[in-house]
Amino acid sequence: MATASTNISTEYRRRGLGGAVYDSVADVGAVTIRWVETLGDMSLFMWRTISWLITRLPRRDTLVPAFYNIGVLSLPVIALTGTFIGMVLAVQSYTQFKQFGFETRLGALINLSMCRELGPVLAATMLAGRVGSAIAAEIGTMRVTEQVDALISMGANPIHYLVVPRFLGCLLMIPSLTVMAIFMGVVGGWLYSVEVFGIDSYHYWHNSQQFVENWDLFYGIFKSVFFGATIAIVSCYRGFNCAPGAEGVGRAATAAFVLSFVIILMLDFFLSIGLDSVHHMLWPEVK
């Protein structure tokens, strides 16, 4: 034993800095390969889901509960969060706007921010936390307790039975939740600005109308569709690939939320660039 330990320590001293660099590069390579494999596997999972969606729609008794759990039960938390986000924007922006005498234009900032960014990202984040984690935990529990295998043995496809209804629920319900978040944020910002800061309501809405267009509302709702699809695919994938045991279910739920949130932010960045480019193409600025 002593001889083996001496040989190992001698080998590491002989390798020195070069060995440490080699180990670091190897670790980075292993992580990269693992991420690429996960991305490819998730893409195949998404393709199978879309194929089943095109081939055959799910039954009503599986689709309606998914819509209710994802859409209706998420309304209170979305509305409450959106209201307070609008009021927080008013609180944080009022002092800076007042320094330049632009208090009445506070509504333009709040409404534009809610329509373009905060509304869709907020709704997607809350949906990933409330619904995505629950989906991953539910399907993960079914995987651990072999209920998924039981579905296969009865001739039912688990992706069609479990994933497609949840995918449709997230895809179709999140635009409505986004509209609710935007609406409550706009109302919350207006109430606080008018009742607390004493801003004139007419000029508040007049300036908002000048700066916020229908494109801005479409901007946020369009992005929310991609966010909803991401939450559904990532959560179901993590549930289907859950490790055994209660710890594995917990890790699947946590990983579903974290990965969904990271992908949502990345999609938000690239979709914003793409939508801005489309806007400039359709309505070029007059110089």
SVG drawing of the C-alpha trace seen along z (x, -y; Angstrom):
<svg xmlns="http://www.w3.org/2000/svg" viewBox="-62 -69 71 74">
<polyline fill="none" stroke="black" stroke-width="0.4" points="0.0,0.0 2.8,-2.4 4.6,-1.6 1.5,-2.3 0.9,-5.6 4.5,-6.6 4.4,-5.8 1.2,-7.8 2.6,-10.9 5.8,-10.6 3.8,-10.4 1.9,-13.6 5.0,-15.4 6.7,-14.3 3.7,-15.5 3.6,-18.9 1.7,-21.8 1.3,-20.0 -0.6,-17.2 -2.9,-19.6 -3.7,-21.4 -4.3,-18.0 -6.8,-17.0 -8.6,-20.4 -8.9,-20.1 -10.2,-16.5 -12.8,-17.6 -14.0,-20.4 -14.2,-18.0 -16.2,-15.5 -18.7,-18.2 -18.9,-19.5 -19.6,-16.0 -22.2,-15.4 -24.0,-18.6 -23.9,-17.8 -25.3,-14.4 -28.1,-15.9 -28.9,-18.5 -29.1,-15.8 -31.2,-13.5 -33.6,-16.4 -33.9,-17.3 -34.9,-13.8 -37.4,-13.8 -38.9,-17.0 -39.1,-15.5 -41.0,-12.5 -43.4,-14.7 -44.1,-16.9 -44.5,-13.8 -47.1,-12.4 -48.8,-15.8 -49.1,-15.9 -50.1,-12.2 -52.8,-12.1 -54.2,-14.6 -54.5,-13.5 -57.8,-12.5 -60.0,-15.1 -59.8,-13.5 -56.0,-14.0 -56.0,-17.3 -58.5,-19.2 -56.8,-18.5 -53.4,-19.6 -55.0,-22.9 -56.6,-23.4 -53.5,-22.7 -51.2,-24.7 -53.4,-27.6 -56.2,-28.2 -54.3,-27.3 -51.4,-29.5 -53.5,-32.7 -53.5,-33.9 -49.7,-33.7 -49.1,-35.3 -51.6,-38.1 -50.1,-38.8 -46.5,-38.8 -47.3,-40.9 -49.0,-43.5 -46.1,-43.9 -43.6,-44.0 -45.4,-46.9 -45.4,-48.7 -41.7,-48.0 -40.9,-49.5 -42.8,-52.6 -41.0,-52.9 -37.6,-52.4 -38.0,-54.7 -39.9,-57.6 -37.0,-59.4 -34.9,-59.3 -37.8,-60.5 -38.6,-63.3 -35.1,-64.7 -35.6,-65.5 -39.3,-66.4 -40.6,-63.4 -42.9,-62.0 -45.8,-61.7 -43.7,-59.5 -43.3,-56.9 -46.2,-54.9 -44.4,-54.5 -41.4,-52.8 -43.6,-50.6 -45.9,-49.5 -43.2,-49.0 -41.1,-46.9 -44.0,-44.8 -45.0,-44.1 -41.6,-43.4 -39.6,-41.7 -40.9,-41.5 -44.4,-40.1 -43.3,-37.1 -40.1,-36.4 -42.0,-36.7 -44.8,-34.4 -42.4,-31.9 -40.3,-31.9 -43.3,-31.4 -44.6,-28.7 -41.2,-26.9 -41.1,-27.1 -44.7,-26.1 -45.6,-23.8 -42.2,-22.7 -41.0,-21.3 -44.3,-19.6 -44.3,-18.0 -40.7,-16.7 -41.5,-15.4 -44.8,-13.8 -43.3,-12.0 -40.1,-11.2 -42.2,-9.5 -44.0,-7.5 -40.7,-6.5 -39.3,-5.4 -42.5,-3.5 -42.5,-1.8 -45.8,-3.3 -44.3,-4.3 -43.3,-0.7 -46.9,0.3 -48.2,-2.1 -45.9,-0.6 -47.0,2.9 -50.6,1.9 -49.8,0.7 -50.0,-3.1 -47.2,-5.3 -46.0,-7.3 -45.0,-10.3 -48.4,-10.6 -50.2,-9.9 -48.0,-12.0 -46.0,-14.5 -48.2,-15.7 -51.1,-17.0 -48.6,-18.9 -46.8,-20.2 -50.0,-21.6 -51.0,-23.0 -47.8,-24.9 -47.8,-26.0 -51.3,-27.3 -51.8,-28.6 -48.6,-30.6 -49.8,-33.4 -52.9,-33.9 -50.8,-34.0 -48.4,-36.4 -51.3,-38.7 -52.5,-38.5 -49.0,-39.3 -48.7,-42.3 -52.2,-43.6 -51.7,-43.3 -48.3,-44.9 -49.7,-47.9 -52.5,-48.3 -50.2,-48.0 -47.8,-50.6 -50.7,-53.0 -52.3,-52.7 -49.1,-53.4 -48.0,-56.2 -51.4,-58.0 -52.4,-57.3 -49.0,-57.5 -46.9,-59.8 -49.8,-62.0 -49.0,-61.7 -51.8,-63.0 -53.7,-60.0 -54.5,-61.5 -50.9,-62.4 -49.8,-59.0 -51.9,-57.1 -51.4,-59.6 -47.6,-59.2 -48.0,-55.4 -50.1,-55.4 -47.5,-57.3 -44.6,-54.9 -46.3,-51.5 -47.6,-49.9 -49.4,-46.7 -46.1,-45.4 -44.8,-45.5 -47.6,-43.3 -47.1,-40.9 -43.4,-41.0 -44.0,-39.6 -46.7,-37.1 -44.7,-35.6 -41.7,-35.0 -43.9,-33.4 -44.9,-30.6 -41.3,-29.5 -40.9,-29.8 -43.9,-27.5 -42.6,-24.9 -39.2,-25.0 -40.7,-24.5 -42.8,-21.5 -40.0,-19.7 -37.3,-20.2 -39.6,-19.2 -40.9,-16.1 -37.4,-15.1 -36.0,-15.5 -38.9,-13.4 -38.4,-10.6 -34.7,-10.5 -35.1,-10.7 -32.6,-8.8 -33.9,-6.1 -35.2,-7.0 -36.6,-10.1 -33.3,-11.9 -33.5,-11.4 -37.0,-12.8 -35.9,-15.9 -32.9,-16.4 -35.1,-16.1 -37.5,-18.7 -34.6,-21.1 -32.8,-20.5 -36.0,-21.1 -36.5,-24.5 -32.8,-25.6 -32.4,-24.4 -35.7,-25.8 -34.8,-29.2 -31.4,-29.2 -32.8,-28.3 -35.6,-30.9 -33.0,-33.6 -31.0,-32.5 -34.1,-32.3 -35.1,-35.7 -31.8,-37.2 -31.9,-35.6 -35.6,-36.2 -35.2,-39.8 -32.5,-40.2 -34.6,-38.5 -37.8,-40.4 -35.9,-43.7 -34.5,-42.9 -37.9,-42.0 -39.3,-45.3 -36.6,-47.3 -37.3,-45.4 -41.0,-46.0 -40.9,-49.6 -37.5,-51.1 -36.7,-54.3 -37.1,-57.4 -33.8,-59.4"/>
</svg>
